[in-house]
Structures are given as structure tokens and as C-alpha cells.
Amino acid sequence: MDYDEAVEKQMGLVERVRADKGLAFLLLLSHDHVFTIGRFGSRDNFLVPQDVLKERGAIVRRIRRGGDVTYHGPGQVVGYPILSLSHRGLNIRRYFTKLEDTLINVLSRYGIAGRHDAEYPGVWAGEEKVAAIGVGVTKWIAFHGFALNVNTDLSYFDMIVPCGITRKRVTSMAKILGHPLDEEEVVQAVEEEFLREFQMQKSE
């Protein structure tokens, strides 16, 4: 899905949840090459000129989430949960943990040991980040979300300081396992683990 279209769709769903706090949505999709900058992110974390990004077919967007600079592109499973934190008794820290737990459980299905990092949000495999989390919250309604690197071209991360973290590198499920994965199967696993972690049922 086009990145700008996805943002517009999210904001429409935010309004629906604002009107009915019991509603919750989960968009699972992928984007063409896009670098996003969080509210407090710095363009200093780009390591190449803007024209190089354009040559690689990437756009840049500043958006309403926490965190710094990250990359989205083909081979990622991007998830945008839109839900009321207050309705579900969640604070932001607990919400982050539940998103991380969801993805750790997905990784475990593939024999990958994912973990939390006390200093940095996201999901880590060893000392490398395999999933990024960046959340926006407006009046306790959460939007934006997470990006799980499945078959991602990791060379795009070489053009930035991912999430502003200089001492860590980024990895993917395919790199860890040594072979590409069926992304539709991973999407299904993310959906199932999200529903389980948040104790929700999918509406038909």
C-alpha cells in the first residue's frame, strides 16, 4: 500500500475508534521504499544525500509517531494497530511490551529467539534488531505500530542510522535463517499472535 494512503487510512480508523472505543483494527501490509522520521527524529541520521535516496526509489516522510528514522519497504510485514489504550487498560509501556511479545512469539514459530532490550524498544535477535516499533497516540488512541523484517533488503538501512542507534545493526528473518520466507505465512502468524496477545477475536 502507498505510504501516504496508509497514513490516511489509519487516521480514518482513529476517528472510528474515537467514536466507539470498543472497536480495534489491525492493518497488515507492506510499502514501497520509504524512510520515515518520528516527531523528534533528526535528518542528521541520514548518511547519504537526498538524491541518493531518490536514485534508490525511496521517499522520505516525517510522521506523527515516536522514535527516530527508520525504513519500510518490500519484504517487511508492517503492522498498524488502531485501538483505544484506555479502553483496554493499557499504558504506553505495557502496550509496547505486548507488541514486542507478539513479534517474539511470531519469531519463535520459526525457531528464532527474539528478545526485549531494556534500553531500546523493538525486538532483537542477539544484538541485531529484527523488528522496529514506533507508535503514535492521540487522546489514548494508538496508531502506527511495528515493522518486522522478513525478506527485507537490508542495504537500505545502510543509508541511515536506524532509530538513531549507532551501536546496533539491523537483521531480518531471512538473514537469520539463511533462506527467504513465505510472507503471507508470516502475515498469518502475526495476525494470530496479535489476537492471542491482546485477547481479541477477528470479526468476520
ZAZA-576860 format. One record per residue: residue number from 1; residue in three letters; x, z, y of N, C-alpha, C in turn. Coordinates in pm, 1 decimal. Each point is the difference from the previous one (the first is absolute). Layout:
! residues N
NUM; ALA; X; Z; Y; X; Z; Y; X; Z; Y
...
END
This chain:
! residues 204
1; MET; 84.1; 0.0; -118.5; -84.1; 0.0; 118.5; 88.2; 0.0; 124.3
2; ASP; -37.0; -80.9; 98.3; 69.0; 0.4; 128.4; 6.3; 142.4; 54.8
3; TYR; 115.8; 39.9; 54.3; 17.1; 138.9; 41.4; -98.6; 39.3; 110.1
4; ASP; -14.7; -85.4; 100.7; -91.1; 32.6; 109.9; -144.6; 10.5; -48.9
5; GLU; -36.3; -85.1; -94.7; -134.2; 6.1; -58.1; -20.4; 132.1; -73.9
6; ALA; 105.4; 44.4; -69.6; -10.5; 126.4; -73.5; -17.8; 117.8; 94.5
7; VAL; 71.4; -0.7; 113.9; -15.7; 108.0; 98.0; -141.7; 0.6; 55.3
8; GLU; -51.6; -117.5; 31.9; -136.5; -8.7; 52.7; -101.5; 49.8; -102.4
9; LYS; 21.4; -36.2; -126.3; -91.2; 44.9; -105.5; 4.9; 151.8; -13.5
10; GLN; 120.8; 57.0; 4.7; 11.9; 145.4; -8.1; -78.3; 69.4; 110.3
11; MET; 13.3; -48.6; 122.0; -66.7; 67.1; 111.8; -151.1; -9.2; -11.9
12; GLY; -49.5; -109.3; -56.3; -143.1; -8.5; -26.9; -44.0; 103.3; -102.4
13; LEU; 82.8; 22.3; -101.1; -32.7; 100.7; -101.9; 13.7; 141.2; 54.9
14; VAL; 93.8; 21.3; 92.6; 11.1; 130.3; 66.5; -132.7; 33.8; 67.9
15; GLU; -59.8; -96.8; 65.3; -127.5; 25.0; 67.2; -109.8; 31.2; -100.0
16; ARG; 2.3; -64.8; -114.3; -101.1; 29.7; -102.7; 15.9; 142.1; -52.2
17; VAL; 125.4; 44.0; -20.6; 23.1; 136.7; -46.7; -33.1; 100.4; 109.7
18; ARG; 24.7; -36.1; 124.5; -35.7; 89.3; 110.4; -150.9; 25.9; 1.0
19; ALA; -76.8; -102.8; -35.4; -146.3; 13.0; -1.8; -50.0; 70.7; -125.4
20; ASP; 76.8; -5.0; -107.6; -39.9; 63.8; -125.6; 125.6; 53.1; -67.4
21; LYS; 29.1; 128.2; 21.6; 125.9; 59.2; -46.9; 13.8; -1.8; -151.6
22; GLY; -110.5; -17.5; -70.6; 7.8; -3.2; -145.3; 53.8; -130.5; -55.4
23; LEU; 6.6; -103.6; 81.8; 53.6; -128.0; -44.8; 152.4; 4.9; -8.5
24; ALA; 55.5; -78.4; -88.5; 145.6; -16.7; -7.9; 28.0; -139.8; -53.3
25; PHE; 106.5; -60.0; 50.0; 36.2; -135.6; -39.4; 147.5; -4.2; -36.2
26; LEU; 35.4; -91.3; -90.8; 139.8; -24.2; -33.0; 21.8; -150.2; -5.6
27; LEU; 76.7; -52.9; 95.5; 38.8; -140.4; -1.5; 133.4; -11.8; -72.2
28; LEU; 7.3; -86.0; -99.8; 124.1; -27.9; -71.2; 29.8; -147.9; 14.9
29; LEU; 113.7; -32.4; 60.0; 27.0; -138.5; 35.8; 149.6; -21.4; 17.0
30; SER; 37.6; -119.0; 42.3; 137.5; -28.7; 38.0; -2.1; -81.1; 128.1
31; HIS; 114.3; -6.2; 66.4; 12.3; -73.1; 126.1; 110.7; -104.0; -10.2
32; ASP; -6.9; -98.6; 89.0; 117.2; -82.2; 24.6; 102.7; 87.2; 73.8
33; HIS; 118.9; -53.9; 22.5; 110.0; 78.6; 55.5; -34.1; 56.6; 138.6
34; VAL; 2.1; 132.0; 11.2; -28.9; 66.7; 126.8; 80.6; 129.3; 7.3
35; PHE; 59.5; 23.9; 115.9; 64.8; 127.5; 29.0; -92.1; 77.9; 92.1
36; THR; -27.0; 125.3; -34.7; -86.2; 83.3; 83.4; 79.0; 117.9; 55.6
37; ILE; -36.2; 38.0; 121.2; 66.2; 110.2; 70.2; -105.0; 106.1; 28.4
38; GLY; 23.8; 122.4; -46.3; -92.6; 109.5; 24.4; -1.2; 42.8; 145.6
39; ARG; -88.7; 93.1; 30.2; -20.8; 42.0; 139.5; 128.5; 44.1; 67.8
40; PHE; 85.6; 69.6; -72.8; 122.7; 52.6; 58.9; 123.9; -73.7; -51.9
41; GLY; -21.2; -115.9; -60.4; 111.1; -77.1; -53.5; 80.1; -68.1; 109.9
42; SER; 121.6; -37.9; -34.8; 91.6; -60.7; 96.5; 41.6; -139.3; -44.9
43; ARG; -0.3; -93.5; 94.2; 51.0; -134.4; -28.5; 150.5; 2.2; -24.9
44; ASP; 65.2; 109.8; 32.9; 142.7; 12.5; -30.6; 25.6; -2.5; -150.3
45; ASN; -104.3; 22.5; -79.0; 15.7; 0.5; -144.7; -11.3; -139.8; -61.9
46; PHE; -8.6; -103.1; 84.6; 18.2; -136.9; -47.9; 148.3; -32.5; 6.6
47; LEU; 52.8; -56.0; -106.2; 143.5; -27.7; -9.2; 34.1; -145.2; 30.1
48; VAL; -100.6; -83.6; 19.4; 22.6; -142.2; 29.8; -86.3; -37.7; 119.5
49; PRO; 34.6; -108.2; 71.4; -81.9; -44.6; 112.9; -137.7; -48.6; -45.9
50; GLN; -93.5; -1.0; 94.6; -137.1; -40.5; -30.4; -7.3; -141.8; -54.2
51; ASP; 87.3; -89.1; 47.9; -7.8; -138.0; -47.7; 36.3; -11.4; -147.1
52; VAL; 83.2; 92.5; -50.0; 31.9; 0.9; -142.8; -123.2; 38.9; -81.0
53; LEU; -76.4; 94.9; 51.6; -124.1; 39.1; -68.0; -94.9; -118.7; -7.6
54; LYS; -10.7; -74.4; 110.4; -88.4; -117.0; 1.9; 46.8; -105.8; -98.2
55; GLU; 131.8; -17.4; -10.3; 54.9; -96.9; -95.3; -35.5; 36.6; -143.5
56; ARG; -12.8; 130.9; -26.3; -37.7; 46.5; -134.5; -151.1; 5.3; -17.0
57; GLY; -74.2; -48.4; 100.2; -145.5; -8.1; -10.9; -72.4; 129.7; 24.5
58; ALA; 63.6; 93.1; 70.5; -58.2; 132.8; 19.1; -52.8; 18.2; 142.7
59; ILE; -106.7; 77.5; 11.4; -52.0; 41.8; 129.0; 27.6; 148.9; 17.9
60; VAL; -15.2; 49.7; 122.4; 22.1; 141.5; 31.0; -125.7; 53.6; 68.1
61; ARG; -43.9; 116.6; -43.2; -117.2; 62.9; 59.6; 26.6; 149.2; 22.4
62; ARG; -36.8; 50.2; 119.1; -0.4; 144.9; 25.2; -140.8; 49.7; -28.6
63; ILE; -10.6; 108.0; -78.1; -130.5; 40.1; -50.1; -22.2; 150.5; 14.9
64; ARG; -123.5; 41.4; -28.8; -42.9; 138.1; 21.6; 15.5; 83.2; -127.7
65; ARG; 122.7; 17.1; -42.1; 28.8; 91.2; -111.1; 124.7; 78.3; 33.9
66; GLY; 25.9; 104.1; -78.2; 125.1; 71.6; 16.2; 113.9; -79.4; -61.1
67; GLY; 118.9; 54.6; 7.5; 114.1; -66.0; -60.2; 67.2; -99.2; 93.3
68; ASP; 102.5; -63.3; -52.2; 82.7; -89.5; 80.0; -22.6; -143.9; -44.9
69; VAL; 106.8; -74.7; -21.2; -9.1; -141.7; -35.2; -2.8; -16.7; -151.9
70; THR; -89.4; -85.8; -48.0; 1.6; -35.3; -141.3; -37.6; -146.1; -15.6
71; TYR; 5.6; -45.6; -123.4; -27.0; -140.4; -32.5; -112.9; -8.9; -101.1
72; HIS; -87.9; -99.0; 17.6; -100.2; -33.8; -101.9; 14.7; -147.5; -32.7
73; GLY; -22.8; -33.9; -126.4; 9.1; -140.0; -37.6; -45.6; -24.1; -142.0
74; PRO; 9.9; -124.5; -43.4; -38.4; -33.7; -138.2; 74.1; 87.9; -99.8
75; GLY; -68.2; 32.8; -107.5; 62.1; 84.5; -101.8; -22.7; 147.8; 19.9
76; GLN; -62.2; 37.3; 110.8; -39.3; 139.3; 23.4; -148.0; 17.1; -31.4
77; VAL; -36.3; 118.9; -44.7; -139.7; 41.5; -2.1; -19.1; 94.5; 117.8
78; VAL; -76.3; -44.4; 98.0; -25.9; 79.0; 120.1; -138.4; 62.2; -12.3
79; GLY; -7.5; 129.8; 25.3; -127.1; 71.0; -10.0; -39.4; 62.6; 131.7
80; TYR; -124.9; -24.0; 40.0; -53.9; 59.2; 122.6; -123.7; 82.6; -35.2
81; PRO; 15.7; 130.2; -25.5; -118.0; 85.3; -16.0; -60.0; 31.5; 137.7
82; ILE; -129.4; -9.9; 10.0; -71.0; 38.8; 122.7; -99.8; 107.5; -41.2
83; LEU; 24.9; 123.2; 42.3; -84.2; 112.4; -42.6; 9.3; 113.8; 100.4
84; SER; -98.0; 89.1; -7.3; -3.6; 117.5; 86.9; 78.3; 113.5; -64.8
85; LEU; 109.0; 40.1; 63.6; 78.6; 111.3; -52.4; -78.2; 130.0; 6.6
86; SER; -66.2; 23.7; 111.4; -72.4; 125.9; 16.7; -112.8; 12.0; -101.6
87; HIS; -69.0; -109.1; -28.1; -110.2; 2.5; -96.8; 50.6; 38.3; -139.1
88; ARG; 125.5; -35.9; -30.6; 56.0; 25.2; -131.6; 91.8; 121.4; -3.4
89; GLY; 1.1; 76.8; 110.0; 77.2; 123.1; 3.4; 150.0; -20.5; -3.6
90; LEU; 46.2; -110.7; 59.9; 142.4; -32.7; -4.5; 63.1; 12.4; 137.6
91; ASN; 119.9; 60.3; 4.2; 81.1; -14.3; 120.4; 95.1; -117.8; -21.7
92; ILE; 75.5; -34.8; 100.9; 81.4; -120.6; -8.9; 109.6; 15.7; -104.3
93; ARG; 64.8; 117.4; -6.6; 105.5; 21.0; -98.8; -53.6; -12.5; -142.1
94; ARG; -115.4; 60.2; -25.3; -58.9; -6.9; -134.9; -39.7; -143.6; -32.1
95; TYR; -48.3; -72.9; 98.8; -37.7; -140.0; -21.7; 122.9; -82.8; -38.0
96; PHE; 110.1; 19.5; 72.3; 123.3; -70.5; -33.7; 40.8; 29.8; -144.5
97; THR; -5.6; 126.3; -38.3; 41.1; 38.7; -134.9; -86.4; -68.2; -105.5
98; LYS; -129.8; -8.7; 25.7; -89.6; -63.6; -96.4; 27.7; -150.0; -9.9
99; LEU; 32.5; -64.8; 111.7; 38.1; -140.8; -6.9; 128.9; -16.4; -80.1
100; GLU; 96.9; 86.2; 26.2; 125.8; -6.0; -75.5; -25.5; 24.0; -149.0
101; ASP; -83.0; 98.7; -32.3; -29.7; 29.2; -140.2; -67.6; -119.3; -67.6
102; THR; -89.3; -66.7; 73.7; -64.8; -119.4; -54.6; 103.6; -102.3; -44.1
103; LEU; 96.6; -27.1; 86.6; 99.9; -102.7; -30.0; 100.4; 47.4; -104.5
104; ILE; 33.4; 127.2; 0.3; 87.6; 54.6; -104.7; -65.1; -18.1; -137.3
105; ASN; -131.3; 21.6; -7.0; -70.8; -17.7; -126.4; -4.9; -146.7; -41.2
106; VAL; -11.1; -91.4; 97.4; 6.4; -143.0; -31.4; 136.5; -33.6; -59.6
107; LEU; 105.6; 46.4; 64.2; 134.6; -29.0; -48.5; 21.6; 53.2; -141.3
108; SER; -56.5; 117.3; -26.8; 20.9; 60.0; -132.0; -59.9; -85.9; -110.4
109; ARG; -102.7; -76.6; 31.1; -59.0; -90.8; -99.1; 100.9; -105.3; -45.2
110; TYR; 96.7; -28.3; 87.7; 99.9; -102.2; -29.8; 135.1; 61.5; -38.2
111; GLY; -1.9; 129.0; -26.7; 123.0; 67.0; -42.0; 98.3; 24.9; 111.5
112; ILE; -48.7; -1.3; 125.1; 85.2; 24.0; 116.0; -24.8; 141.8; 50.0
113; ALA; 106.1; 75.5; 19.0; -11.1; 137.9; 48.3; 0.0; -0.1; 152.5
114; GLY; -118.2; 2.3; 58.8; -11.5; 11.6; 145.1; 1.2; 145.3; 41.5
115; ARG; 36.5; 24.0; 125.3; 7.2; 139.1; 45.0; -29.8; 9.7; 149.4
116; HIS; -34.6; 122.3; 41.9; -11.4; 33.2; 141.8; 140.1; 25.5; 56.1
117; ASP; 11.8; -8.1; 131.3; 120.7; 43.1; 69.4; -44.1; 96.5; 109.3
118; ALA; 56.0; 119.3; -1.9; -43.0; 103.4; 94.1; 25.9; -39.7; 145.2
119; GLU; 98.6; -87.5; 21.6; 36.6; -37.0; 136.9; -70.8; -125.1; 48.7
120; TYR; -24.6; -94.0; -91.1; -55.4; -129.1; 40.2; -129.0; -29.0; -76.2
121; PRO; -104.5; -49.0; 69.7; -121.8; -39.9; -70.5; 23.6; -127.2; -79.5
122; GLY; -91.7; -26.9; -91.5; 12.5; -116.4; -86.1; 28.3; 42.5; -142.6
123; VAL; 20.8; -99.4; -86.4; 30.3; 26.7; -140.5; 137.9; -57.5; -30.2
124; TRP; 78.4; 79.3; -72.1; 140.0; -31.3; -24.2; 26.1; -12.1; -148.7
125; ALA; 88.8; -92.7; -34.9; 50.1; -12.5; -136.9; 150.2; 21.9; 8.9
126; GLY; 45.3; 115.2; -46.0; 137.1; 38.7; 27.0; 16.7; 21.2; 149.4
127; GLU; 97.8; -66.7; 59.4; 24.8; 14.6; 143.1; -51.6; -119.2; 80.9
128; GLU; -80.4; -85.0; -62.8; -52.4; -118.3; 67.7; -151.3; 9.2; 13.7
129; LYS; -51.0; -51.6; 112.5; -144.4; 5.3; 25.4; -68.6; -119.9; -65.2
130; VAL; -102.3; 29.7; -79.2; -74.6; -105.9; -66.9; -137.9; -19.9; 63.0
131; ALA; -46.8; 96.7; 77.9; -129.0; -13.0; 68.8; 5.9; 72.9; 133.0
132; ALA; -49.3; -67.0; 103.1; -5.9; 59.4; 134.0; -142.0; 44.0; 29.9
133; ILE; -11.6; 105.7; 79.8; -130.6; 48.6; 43.7; 1.6; 13.7; 151.2
134; GLY; -101.1; -55.9; 63.9; -16.6; 10.8; 144.8; -147.3; 4.6; 32.4
135; VAL; -46.1; 109.6; 53.4; -143.3; 24.4; 17.0; -35.6; 9.6; 147.7
136; GLY; -113.6; -56.1; 34.5; -60.0; 22.7; 130.3; -120.9; 90.1; -16.3
137; VAL; -27.3; 84.2; 96.3; -116.1; 89.7; -5.9; -67.9; -0.3; 136.1
138; THR; -128.9; -24.7; 1.0; -78.4; 8.1; 122.0; -121.3; 87.4; -25.6
139; LYS; -8.3; 112.5; 70.2; -110.0; 96.2; -17.5; -18.6; 34.8; -147.2
140; TRP; 111.8; 24.1; -68.9; 7.1; 42.1; -140.0; -45.9; -107.2; -97.8
141; ILE; -4.3; -124.1; 44.5; -22.5; -111.6; -92.1; 132.7; -72.1; -18.7
142; ALA; 43.7; -10.5; -124.6; 129.5; -59.9; -31.2; -13.8; -150.3; -20.7
143; PHE; 103.6; -73.2; 43.0; 9.5; -142.7; -27.2; 147.8; -34.8; -15.3
144; HIS; 32.6; -129.6; -10.7; 132.5; -42.7; -47.8; 24.8; 68.6; -134.4
145; GLY; 123.0; 17.6; -45.6; 13.9; 58.0; -132.6; 136.8; -13.9; -62.0
146; PHE; 12.9; -86.0; -103.8; 123.6; -2.7; -77.7; 34.2; -143.0; -41.1
147; ALA; 127.2; -19.1; -35.8; 47.5; -128.8; -50.3; 92.0; 26.4; -118.4
148; LEU; -37.7; -48.7; -115.6; 76.9; 17.0; -122.6; 75.9; -129.8; -28.1
149; ASN; 131.9; 9.4; -8.4; 82.1; -117.5; -28.8; -5.2; -30.4; -148.6
150; VAL; -61.8; -111.5; -32.3; -12.9; -40.8; -140.0; 102.0; -110.0; -30.1
151; ASN; -28.2; -121.8; 49.5; 93.0; -112.9; -16.8; 56.9; -43.7; 135.1
152; THR; 14.1; 92.1; 90.6; 35.3; -28.6; 139.2; 139.5; -59.6; 13.5
153; ASP; 14.2; -97.4; 92.2; 131.2; -52.5; 37.1; 66.6; 103.3; 90.8
154; LEU; 90.2; 77.8; -56.9; 58.5; 112.7; 72.6; 96.3; -43.1; 110.0
155; SER; 36.6; -127.3; 5.2; 92.1; -45.2; 104.7; -60.4; 15.1; 138.8
156; TYR; -133.9; 1.5; 9.0; -63.6; 18.6; 131.0; 28.7; 139.1; 56.7
157; PHE; 17.6; 97.7; -87.1; 31.8; 134.9; 47.2; 141.1; 7.7; 58.5
158; ASP; 85.9; -97.5; -33.8; 135.8; -0.4; 54.0; 1.8; -31.2; 149.5
159; MET; -112.9; -47.4; 53.6; -6.3; -35.8; 141.7; -45.6; 115.1; 88.5
160; ILE; -30.7; 115.0; -62.7; -46.5; 117.0; 74.5; 66.4; 126.0; -55.7
161; VAL; -19.6; 110.6; 72.2; 28.7; 132.7; -55.1; -134.9; 52.6; -47.7
162; PRO; -31.5; -14.4; -128.9; -135.5; 31.5; -46.6; -41.2; 143.4; 31.8
163; CYS; -112.9; 12.2; 69.5; -54.7; 130.1; 37.5; 98.3; 81.6; 84.6
164; GLY; 100.2; -66.6; 58.3; 98.2; 68.3; 83.2; 96.5; 87.4; -77.1
165; ILE; 5.8; -17.1; -134.1; 85.2; 84.0; -84.7; 126.8; -77.4; -32.9
166; THR; 111.8; 45.9; 49.3; 124.0; -75.5; -15.5; 71.5; 27.2; -131.9
167; ARG; -25.1; 114.0; -62.5; 79.0; 40.9; -115.3; -62.1; -40.3; -134.1
168; LYS; -115.2; -63.3; 3.3; -70.8; -31.8; -124.4; -28.1; -150.5; -7.4
169; ARG; -13.5; -49.4; -123.0; -31.5; -139.9; -20.6; -138.4; -13.9; -62.3
170; VAL; -46.7; -124.8; -5.2; -133.3; -31.0; -51.8; 14.8; -71.3; -133.8
171; THR; -92.8; 25.7; -91.7; 0.8; -66.9; -128.8; -140.1; -50.6; -32.5
172; SER; -15.3; -57.0; -116.3; -130.1; -49.9; -45.5; -15.9; 31.5; -147.9
173; MET; -124.5; -6.6; -47.4; -24.3; 20.4; -142.1; 72.6; -106.1; -83.0
174; ALA; -0.9; -124.9; 48.3; 66.4; -107.6; -73.0; 150.5; 23.3; -9.4
175; LYS; 60.3; 47.2; 108.5; 143.9; 26.6; -2.4; 32.3; 112.9; -97.8
176; ILE; -80.5; 104.5; 1.6; 25.0; 113.6; -89.2; -12.5; -41.7; -145.8
177; LEU; -103.2; -78.5; -31.1; -28.0; -35.9; -138.9; 77.6; -123.0; -46.3
178; GLY; 50.0; -78.3; 95.2; 77.3; -117.9; -36.6; -82.2; -123.1; -30.7
179; HIS; -128.0; 1.3; 36.2; -84.7; -117.4; -22.8; -121.3; 7.0; 93.2
180; PRO; -60.4; -115.3; 32.6; -119.3; 1.3; 85.4; -119.5; 58.4; -73.7
181; LEU; -95.9; 49.4; 78.8; -120.1; 61.0; -56.4; -122.7; -81.7; 37.6
182; ASP; -105.1; 18.3; -76.6; -130.2; -59.2; 30.7; -62.6; 82.5; 111.8
183; GLU; -8.2; -58.3; 119.6; -47.3; 76.8; 116.0; -146.5; 39.2; -12.2
184; GLU; -80.8; -82.5; -65.8; -141.4; 36.1; -17.4; -13.5; 124.5; -87.3
185; GLU; 86.3; 12.5; -98.7; -2.2; 120.9; -82.9; 39.8; 122.0; 81.6
186; VAL; 97.8; -16.4; 87.8; 41.8; 112.1; 84.6; -112.2; 38.4; 95.4
187; VAL; -67.9; -98.9; 57.2; -114.3; 27.7; 87.0; -104.0; 82.9; -74.9
188; GLN; -29.7; -39.6; -124.7; -97.7; 73.9; -79.5; 46.3; 143.2; -23.9
189; ALA; 129.4; 17.4; -25.8; 53.1; 134.5; -21.9; -10.6; 84.4; 126.0
190; VAL; 29.5; -59.3; 116.9; -11.4; 72.7; 126.6; -143.9; 43.6; 22.9
191; GLU; -93.7; -90.9; -23.5; -141.2; 34.3; 18.4; -40.1; 117.5; -89.1
192; GLU; 37.2; -7.0; -127.1; -39.4; 104.8; -94.2; 62.5; 134.2; 36.0
193; GLU; 128.0; -1.1; 36.0; 66.2; 126.0; 32.1; -48.5; 56.9; 133.1
194; PHE; -35.5; -86.1; 94.4; -55.5; 48.2; 126.2; -133.7; 69.3; -24.2
195; LEU; -87.8; -63.8; -75.8; -130.3; 59.0; -29.0; 15.2; 133.2; -72.7
196; ARG; 96.2; 6.9; -91.1; 22.4; 124.1; -74.3; 53.0; 109.8; 92.0
197; GLU; 99.8; -33.4; 81.3; 63.2; 100.2; 86.3; -97.4; 54.0; 103.1
198; PHE; -85.1; -86.1; 54.6; -92.9; 41.4; 105.0; -138.1; 36.5; -54.8
199; GLN; -11.2; -1.4; -132.7; -125.1; 37.9; -68.8; -117.3; -78.2; 57.4
200; MET; 15.4; -130.6; 1.7; -104.7; -90.4; 46.5; -42.1; -91.6; -112.9
201; GLN; -115.0; -63.7; 17.3; -46.6; -101.6; -90.5; -18.8; -129.4; 77.4
202; LYS; 30.3; -110.3; -64.2; -14.7; -130.4; 63.2; -145.9; -39.8; 1.7
203; SER; -50.3; -40.0; 115.9; -138.5; -46.1; 8.7; -6.7; -145.0; -43.5
204; GLU; -106.0; -35.2; -63.1; -17.0; -138.5; -49.6; -70.4; -85.1; 104.3
END
